Amino acid sequence: MTLTWSTGAVRLALRVEPGPVSLLSLRPDGPLDGIGVPLVEVQAHGHGRFPGSHRYADTTIGARLRYRGHEATTDELRVTQHDPVTGLVAVSVFQGVAGVPAVRTWTEVSAEGEPVHVQAVTSLSTGAFLVDSGRTVDEVDLVHGDSDWVAESRWHRTPLREAGLVAMDPTVHHHASRSRFALTSRSSWSTGEHLPTGVLVARDDSWALAWQVEHNGAWHWEVGETVAGAYLALLGPSDGEHQWGRVVAPGRGFTTVPVSVAVAAGGVDEAFAALTAQRRATLRSRRAPHLPVVFNDYMNTLMGDPTTAKLLPLVDAAAEVGAEYFCVDAGWYDEDGQWWDSVGEWRPSRTRFPGGFGEVADRIRARGMVPGLWLEPEVVGVRSALARTLPDEAFFQRHGARVGEHGRFHLDFRHPEAVRHVDGVVDRLVDEFGIGYFKLDYNIMPGAGTDVGGLAPGDGLLGHNRAYLAWLDALLARHPGLLLENCASGAMRMDYALLSRLHLQSTSDQQNPLLYPPIAAAAPASVLPEQCGNWAYAQPGMTVEEAVFTLATGVLGRLYLAGRVDLMDDERRGLVREAVSAHRALRGVIATSVPFWPLGLAGRSGPWVASGLRSSDSYLAVWRLPGAAAEVSLPVGHLLGREVSVFPVFPVSWSGWGFSWDPGVGVLTVRHEGSAPGAVVVRLAG
């Protein structure tokens, strides 16, 4: 028996009998039969896998689950299964938005019998990508991303067989291969090593399935093969990877982390267009209507050393070039120059601001901007007085001792004293100084988590992760006008548990402008274009070409200004003003467009870099790095066969750049006669 449910742009076809429920297809016009991979896999003590492996497939509970019923509305489907041996009940929840080719899904597990010690539960497991694409494993590629501090968003495209799904003869061995390709985040930096996003794409770019795990902590995803066929498994923390476990008993259930999956008839660009639509559809806190330009005093500017004397001329200059918010970054609370391990009280320094921080905040407002501050709410320095006054239970602990990392203790937001402290800090700063913007940073990893209350450490971390999200929800309900930036040593927590709530994402801590373009170009694969806070930190000593190169990095994202604009001459400051003006004119386009990558998303780090936004017109940012040839060909497939005109966006004076469009093959040839580095942003109309 097959159950179907549709939102219009996506249709779920689920086989509900015989055997466990399987998600066969997501394609609106897809088949109603296919690979029967269990929709839910559950690993529990005493109930492992058969055959044994490292994988989240072939679990004995998953194989025993049987359809009990379903409930369907226009925007939600709930499918219930039951394991007759353990008494576990698994409810798969799917939510969709009309017109969006994606669903958001998770699993709710409860018990009707004896307690069960659960070690892993998938949010989703499916083999639909082979059915929907009409391809075999040998004809499908995997697109996945690595990420690290100042080296974020490095994407790869690899044939599944080369990625780790080893070809073998299951008939001879009586089992399918036990190989897999798996990526796992560790601890609390959800994007500190790998990205929770991926794509399975037909090699001919005819069909793609994309996904993202929406969790601000530990996650795991994998692709493998079973006897039933290939599968994709998405889940949050597990016992094997994250020291997670949970006893599920009557009245004490468990809900997995949510994930989103999107489908597209096309290749990588189309897959991320579908995922972009899903991200916009599921935003919890709506964007500020005008997407204001933020100036931040940190990157390549004051670098954590703000004072009244340094800030006042910088505030004036930032207002002059068009900034609408001004954020004072790290150091505003520092009294002795050794603030890293003494943070926590978050009170303005008396030595840095002898007339009080209110003097700076008032100047920001007087220049027509909204004041902002950097804050790291989840930590308390080991030398802070708060480390002695807050109870031990308000901090992460292991075996009765506080978890210490990089001179800080980690607050546990499940504890009311921790929440009361950070609420008091934010409310005080908003009330006293009119703060309208907080850059929320996060610079430590606490290991597996906390075992306070006798929990598995990974479950303690999961509890804190969810409590932090609840704190953000309550904060924005209390202060609905606040804008909140998501930062974690740059982009180490670039996930949609947070970004569905927060307004802006710092895409990197990268200080070298020559190394930033590949990061900025790839960021829209993980983040909405209007949330991509790409630093634009032009400096007084830069040549015109160097300044343009640096500023162009921010124009098609969320322009995040920095740099010593107060020390610039009129020509350089005018160039910054021009970039801000160009960006502000495009904000409506940026907030409704989808990304594309003419040179491909995967494996690109230069010497030419290009990324674009597709709307009624298309917009393209092109960077030429030192050592690059003078000419590059950029395929723009969605404009194939159309007559296209090229217009400058930034800089308006684009001397030295030449463009030639061939509609027959859909290729834009770009030529730069000047010296590298060089960059330009253009509009493609046609």
N, C-alpha and C positions, 0 to 999 in steps of 0.2 A: 504494500500500500504506500502511495506517495502523497505527501502533504505539500501544497504550494502556498506561498505567501509573497505578495509583491507590493512595492512602493512605486512602481512604474518604471524607474530606471534600473532596478535590480529585482530579480525574482529568485526566491529561495525554493529549491526543490529538495525535499527531505524524504528519504525512504524511512518509514516508521515501522514497517514490518516486512519480512521477518528479521530477527536479530536486533542489535542495538540501532538506534536512530543514526542515520548518516546524512550529512549535507552533501548532496550529489552535484548541485549546480547553483550558481548565482547569476548566470547569464539570462537576460530577459527572454531570449528566444532559445534557451538552451534545452538540452535533452532532459527527459524525466527518468533517466536511468544512468548508472555510472558506477564509480568506484565506491565501494561500501566501507569506508573508514569510519570507525565509531566517532560520533560527534563529540563525545566527552570521554576523556581518559582519566582514570583515578588510580593513583598509586597509594597504597595504605599498608601499614604493618600487617603482615600475614597474608597479604594479597598483592603479590608482585606482578611480574610480567611473564608471558609465555609466548615465544621463547625469551630468555633473559637477555638483557642488553642494557646500555646506558640510556636508552631512548624513552621518550614519552609517547610510546605506542605499544600495542599488544598487551595492555594491562588486563588482568583477569576481571577486574570490576567493570572496566569499559566494555569488555566482551559480553558480560552478563546483563548489562542494563537493558531494560525493555520499556517500550513506549507505554505510558499510562494515559496520556491525554495532552491536549493543548488548548490555549486560549489565544485568540487573535483579535486585534483591533487594526485600525488603518495604519497606526504607527508603531505597534509592538506585537511581537509574537513570543509566546512562552510555551516551550515544549518540555513536558515532564517525563522523566524516566525513573525506573525503580530497579534496584538490585535485590533480588529475592534472598540472597545469602546473607548479606550484611545488613540489609534494611536501609541502605543509603538511598536517598532520593536526590536526583540531579535535575535541576531546572535550567534549561538553556534559554536565555533572554536575548531577543534580537530587537533592536530599535532602528527605524529608518525614517528618512525625511523624503517626502514626495519630490521627485525630480533629481535626487542625489544618488549616484550609482554606487552606494555603499551602505553598510549596516554597522552598527555598534553592537557588540555582543559580550556576554559574560556568563558564568555558570554559578548557580546558587546550590549549595550542597547542604542537605539536612539529614537527620537520622530518625528512623522510626523504631529502631531496636536498640541493641547494645551500642555503647560508645565505640567509635572507630577512629583510630589514630591515622589521620590523613597526612600523606607526605608530599603529594603533588596533585593538582587538578588543572586540567587544561581549560582555558577560556574558550578555545575553539580548536577543533581538529577537523581537517577536511582534505579531500583529494579532488575538489571541484576544479582546480586549475587545469588538470589534464583533460577532464571531460569537456569543459567549456572551450578550451583552446583546440581540441581535436588533435592534440599532439602527444607524442610519447615522451618519456623522460629524456631520451636522447635528443629531443628537438626543443628543449626548454632551457633557458638561461636563468640564473639567479643573480639579482642585483642587490648588493648589500653594502653597508657602510661601516668604516672604522672612524673613530674620533679620539682625539687626545687634546691636551692643553696646547693652545696655539697651533694645532694641526687638526682642526675639526673637519668633519664631513668629507672624508676621503672615500669615494665610491668605487665599487668594482663590479664588473659584469663577467660572469663565469658560467660556462656550460655546467649543468647539474652533474653530469658524469665527472667532470674535472673538479667540481667543488667538493665532492665527497660521497656521492651516491654511486658506489662502485658497482660496475656490471659484473654479475656472476650468474650461475646456473641454479636457480632455485629448485628445479625438478630433481637434479642429482642430489642436492643437499637436503631436500625436503623442507627447507626454510628459505625465505627471502633473505636478502642481504641485511645485516644488522648495522650497516654504515649509515651515516647521516652527515649533514652539515648543520652545525649548531652555533649560535651566538648567545652569550650570556653576559648580563651586566652583573657587577658585584657591588655590594654595599649600597650606598645612597647616591652615588653619582650615576644616574640612569643612563647617561651618554658619555661616561668617562673613558670608555674603551671602544664600545661598539654602539651602533644606532639601533633603536627598537623598531626600525622601519625597514621594509624590504619589498622586493617585487619579484614575482615569477613571471617571465615573459617568453612568449613563443619566439624562437630565433628569427622568424621572419617578421616580427613586430606586428602580428595580426591580432594578438589577444594578450592581456596582462591582468594579473591579480596583485594588488598592493595591500600592505597592512602596516599598522602601527600598534604597538603595545602602549597603552595610555596609563603609565604608572611612573611615579616619581621615586622609584627605588629599584629593587631587584626584579629582574625579568629574565625570560629565556624563550627563544624561539628556535625551531629546527625544521628541517626538511629531510625526509627519509623515505624508505620504501618498506612496505610490508607485503604479505601474500596478496592482500586485497588491492595493492597498488601504492602509488606514491602519496605522501601526505604532507601537510603543513600543520604543525602544532604550535600554538601560542599560549603562553602562560606567564604568571607572575613568579613569585619565589617558590622554591622547591627545597626538599631536604638535601638532595645530593649536591646542588650548586650553592645553596644559600643558608643551610642550617635552619630551614623552616619546617614547621609541623603544626598541626592543629588537631585537637580531639573534638570530633563532631559527635554530638549526642542530642537526644531530644531536647529542644529548646535552645540549643547552642549550635547554630549552623555556621557556614562559612560562604563568603562570596568572593569569587576570584576578581582579579583586576580586569577592567574592561579593555577590549581591543576593538579596532575598526578594521574592516576589510573593504576594499573598493575594487571595482572591475572596470575594464575599458577595452573597447575594440581598437587596438593600436599597440604602440610600444611604450617605452619608458616615459616619454613626455605625456602621453595620454593617461598613463597610470597615475602619475603625480598630479595631473589636472583633476582626476577623479578624487584623489585623496585631499587635494586642496579644497574642493567643494565640500567634502565631509568635514574638514577642519572648521570651515566657516559655519557650517550647519550646526555644529555642536559647541560653539563658543558659549560659555556660561556667563561671562561678563562681556557685555557688548563693548566694542572698541569705542574710544573717544571719537565723536563724530568727525572731527577735523584732523585726527592723527597728528598731534602737534610735534614740531621739531624740538628736540631736546639737546641742550648743550650740557656736556659733562666735563668737569674740570680735571679729570684724572689722566686719561690716556695721552701719553706724550705731551702732557701739559703740566699740571702741578704734581702729579704722581703721588698723591696721598700727603701733600704738604700744604694744605690751604691755610691762609691767614686773611685777616681783613684787608691788609695792605695789598696782597696779591689778588684777592677776589674782586674788589670793587672795580678796578679798571677792566678786568676780564668780563664782569657782568655787563658793563657799559658796552664793550665791544661785541659781546654775544648778542645783545639786543639790537645793535646796529646792523648786524648781518642777517637778522631775521629769526633768531631763536625765540621760541615761545615758552619753553620751560628751561630752568637752569638748575642742574643737580650738583650739589657739593658732594664729592665722593669721599673716599676714606680719609681719615685723619682729623676730622672736625671735632672729635672728642678727646684728642691726644694732648696730654699735659707735659710729658717728659721725653717724647721722641721714641718711646719703647712701648707702643700701644698694642702690639699684636697679641700678647698674652694677658692683657689687662682689660680687654673690652667686655661689655656686658651691661653697664649702666646707661650708656648712650646719652650722656649729658655734654653739651657744648663746652669746649675748652675755654678757660678764662685767659690763658696766656696767648693763644692764637687769636682770640677775639676780645681784646681788652675792653671794647665798648659793648660787648655782648654780641651773640650771634644774631640777635634781632636786627642789628645794624645792617648785616649782610642780607637777611631775609627781606627787610624793608626796601633795600636798594633794588633787589630783584623785582619786587612788586612795582616799585616806582618806575622801573624801565619796561613795564608791561608784560613781565614774565611771571610764571608760577614757580615758587621755590621748591626744590627737592633735596633729599638727603640719601646717602648710602647707609645701609643698615644690614647687619648680619644677625638676624633674630634668633637663629637656632643655636648659637654658641655663647659661652661665657669663658673668658680668659681665666687661666689657672691662678693669676695674680689678682683677679677682680674681687672686690668685697662681696659680690653676689655669690661667688663660689663658696663663701663661708656662711652666708645667710640663708640661701635656698636649701631645702631638705635634699638629702641624697637621692630620694625617690624621684626628684624632679629632673634627674640626669640619667643618661645611659649608664648602665652598669653591667659588668660581667663578673660572676662569682663574688659578688658583694663589694667590688671595687669600681669606682667610676672609670668610664672609658675616657682616656686622655689621648688627644691627637693634635700634633703641631701646636702645642701650648694652649689648647682649648679643651673644655668639657662640652659635651653635647647635651642640650636640653631635650627632655622627653615631653612632647606636647600632649601626651595622654594625661599628664599630671596637671591639676588645676593651678598649682603655684607657678608652673612654667608659663602657662597661658596668661595668668593674671599679670605676671611680670611683663611680657611682651605687649599685651594689650595696654598696660599703663604707659609703656614707652611710646607707642605709636600715638595714643590719645594725647599725651602730653606734648609731643612735638607738633601734632596737628593744631592743638588748641593754642600753644604758646607762640608758634612761629608761622602758622598758616601753611604748613607743609602740604603740598598737593601731589607729591611724587616721591615714591620710595624706590630706590634701587636695592632689591633684596638679593644679597649675595650669599654664597655658601661655599666655604673654602676647605672643608675637612671631610674625611670619610671615617666613620666610626667602626669599620669592620663589619662583622656579620650582623651586629645589632645590639640588643639589650635583653637580658634575661630576667629583669625585674618582674616579680610576680610569678616566677617559676615557668615562664614561657620559653619556648625555643627562641634563641636570639633573633632568627630571621622573622619570627612572628612578632617579636617586640618591635623590630624595625618597621615591619608592615603597619603595625598599629600606630607608630609615630608618623609614618608617611601619610596615613589617612587622617590622623588628627591635625597634621599641618595643613592639609587641604581644607579641613573643616574650619581651621583658624582663618585661612584666607577668605573663605566664603563669609564668615561672620564679620571679618574686618571690612570687606567691601559692602556688606549690608549696612554696617555702622557708618561707614564713610564712603558713600556711593560715588563721590566725585574724585576719589583718589585714583591716580594712575600708578600701576605697579610694574616694575621691570623685573624680569626673571634673569638672574645671573648666578653662576656657580663656577668661579674661576674661569669666566667666559661662558662657555656653552656646555658645561659638564652635567647640567640637568635640563636638557632641551627636549622635554617630553610634553605630551598633550594632557597629562593629568594637571600639570601646572599651566601650560599655555592655553588651555581651555578657560582658564580663570584670569591669567595675567595679560598685560597689554603689549608688552615689548620684550624681545629676547636679545640679550647680548650674544652676538654670533661668535665672538672670539676675544681673547686678550692679546691678539697678535699686534705687536708694535711696529713691525717692519712693513711699510706700505707695499713693498714689492711682493710680499708673501700673502697679502690679504685677498687679492682678487679670486684665487681658487676657492677660498673659504666662503666669500660672499656669493660667488656664483652658484655654489652647491647648496647654500643654506635653504633656499625655497623648497628643496626636497624634504626638509624636516620641519620647516616653519612657514607659516603664511607670509607672503611677501610683505604685507603691512605690519608684520611683527618682527621682521628681520632687522635688528638694530646693528647696522654695519657702520663701524667707526669711520669718520671722515675727518682726519686730523692734519690738515695742511699746516705748514709751518712758515715763519717769516723767511727763513733761509732757503726755501725751496725755489727752484726755477718755476716758470709758468707751467711747463710740461709736467714737472713732478707734482705740483699742486693740483693740476687737473686730474692726473692719474689717481691721486689720493682721494679727491673729492668725488670722482665718478663712482667710486666703490659704494657710496651711500645713496646715490640718486634714485635707483630703482628698487630700493628696499625701504627701510625706515631710517632716513638720514640721521645719524647719531654724531653730532658735532663735537669736536674737541680741537685742541691746538691753540697756540698763542696768538689768537686773533688780536689781542691787545697790543702786540708788538709789531704787527704787520704794517707795511706801507699801504697807501690807498689802493694801489693796483692789486696787491694780493688780497686785501680785504674785500675789494670789489669782486674778485673771483669767487670767494667764499659766498658772498651775497648772491651771486649769479647761480651757484649750485643750489643754494637754499631755495631761491625763487623757482628754479626748474623743478626741484623736487616737490615743492608745495603745489605747483600747477598740476602735478601728476598724481596727487594723493587719491583722488577718486578712481583713477585708472588702476593704481597699485592695489587698492582695496577690493577690486572686483576681477582682476586678471588672474591668469594661471601661468606658471613658469614653463619655459622651454630652453633647451640647451643645444644650439646649433652644432657644436663640436662634440656633443655627447656628455652625459653626466659622469660616466665612469672613466676613471683613469686619466683625467685631465688636470695637469698642473702647469701648463705652459708649453712653449713660450708665448702662444696666443691663448687668451681666455675669453670666452663669450657666454653670456646668459641673457635671456630675454623674458618679457612678459607679453602674453597674448591677450588682447582685448578686441574691440572693434578695429583698432589698429594694433600693430605690434611694436614693441619698444625693445631696443637692443643695446646692451653695454658691451663694449669691446676693449680689451686691454692688450697692449703689446708690451711684452717684457723684454729686458735687455737680452740681446743675442738672437731675437726673433727675426725671421725674414721680413721683408718689407710688405709682403702680400699674403693674404690668407683667404681661403674659400669657405664660406659659411652656409651649409645647407639649411634652408628654412622650409621644411616640407609642407607646412600648412598653407604656404603662399604659392605652392606650385601651380603654374599655369596662369597666374594673375599678373597684371602689370603693377609694378610697385615703384613708388617714388620715395626717396630717402631725404629726410629733413633733420636738421640738427636740433638736439635738445640741450646738451651740455658738452662742451662749451658752444655758445652760439657762434662764435668765430672758430671755425674748424679748419683753419688753414693747414695744409699738409695732408689732409685726409681725402681719399677718393673712393667712390662706391660705384659698382657696376652690377646690375641685376639681370639674371638670365631666367625668364619665366619658364622656359622649356624644361629646365632641370631643377628649378627652385633653389638656385644658389646665388648668394650675395658675395661678390668679390670685394674685399676691403684692402685698400692700399694706404700705407702710411709713409710719407716721404721724410718725415722728421726723424729725429733721434729717439731711441727708446730710453726710458719708458714713455709710453703714450697711451691715452685712453680717450674714448668718445662715447657718448650716449646719443642714439638716433631714434627717430620714429620712422617706421616702415608703413606707408599708407598705400592701400591698394585693395 
